[in-house]
Amino acid sequence: MSSSRLMRLEAVKRRFRTPSGGSLAILSGVDLELQVGEIVAITGESGVGKSTLLNLCGLLDSPTDGRIELAGRDAGTLTPAERAGLRSEFIGFVFQFHHLLGEFNALENVMMPAMIRGKLTVVERARAMELLRGVGVADRADHSPATLSGGERQRVALARAMMNRPSLVLADEPTGNLDTATAASVQSLLLDTVRNEGRSMVLVTHDRELAGRADRHLVLSGGRLESAALFGERGVQSNPGV
């Protein structure tokens, strides 16, 4: 593995069986190399496979063809338990819908990744509180998700994603369910937190302005990733011969 490369996808394809027994190709040969500390944004029309691609990056799904390498390990050679361990150690997730657990308060939700790994210590509890302070909701630590605003819930979800010090953060439309003003605040917080902690991130978003703040902006179209520079303002591929 390159000393600065965290993840690589080579000719990754993903097909799904249709109810009629046929095959539907969603990804037709995705290549992606992500460097340590790099933020890559992916945009594209609805239904083109952005979330499918993110699930593959997060080792939540396996490609039909192709190769995925994370932290120097070929995911295709790992057992389900090894994949789960690699995912727990290296990856943090931020979703459009926060997926906080209602029976736990904000602090406990942030600590959940440490609980799952059996590393719930005084040090980890202190880190969870520090993360809540960092995202501006430390005063809500003992509140249940039901009593938090949408923006506060997403801030807690961001803190939870950073709990295990992941090398890679995967964010799927992380502000798509928020109003414009709250979304702008959470977007800045997300980018700042990832950069300040020196993490890498793959960010799926419909927000082209947010995508423009990443280190690279790619567009998923026709089952492949292309530089956003090849696409027009509406996401339509331009003709390089014109």
C-alpha angles and dihedrals in degrees: 000000000000109000090239100038118099102173139011132187116194122194091328115186130181124191128176131205115247123220089254091058096256129121128254117200113214100165117029105184117335119188119188134160118190121195127212109274094012125132116209121187121203123199132173143137119299113276098022094116106266094138090043089055092048091051089054092050088051093051089240089122136023127233121247087225136358135049135280120196123188124181090346095307125116104231091204092066096052129099118236089258092050091049090051090049093049090048092050093048102042110023136069122186131212115184134191089248109047097228092208116168110249096209092061130065124240095269092048091049090054090049093050096098089053090047091053091051091047092242101120102145137145087262092054092047089052090051091052091053091047090052091051089051089049093055093043102248104097089121088062096053095116095043124105119239090250090065095049127090120243092259092048091051091052091048089053089048090052091051090050091052090056096045098099093042093247120202090215129041118196115198122187111194089319095181100030092108096050133088117258098261095044091045092054091052094048092045092056091045092051094051094043093048094049093046095044091052092046095239130149121237140193108200123193112199144151089213107099091187090057090045089054090061092061123092089247132017117205130179123216109217132150090005094300138091119243134174112270087233088076091059133073127233092277093050094257114142112248124226108248089201094062 
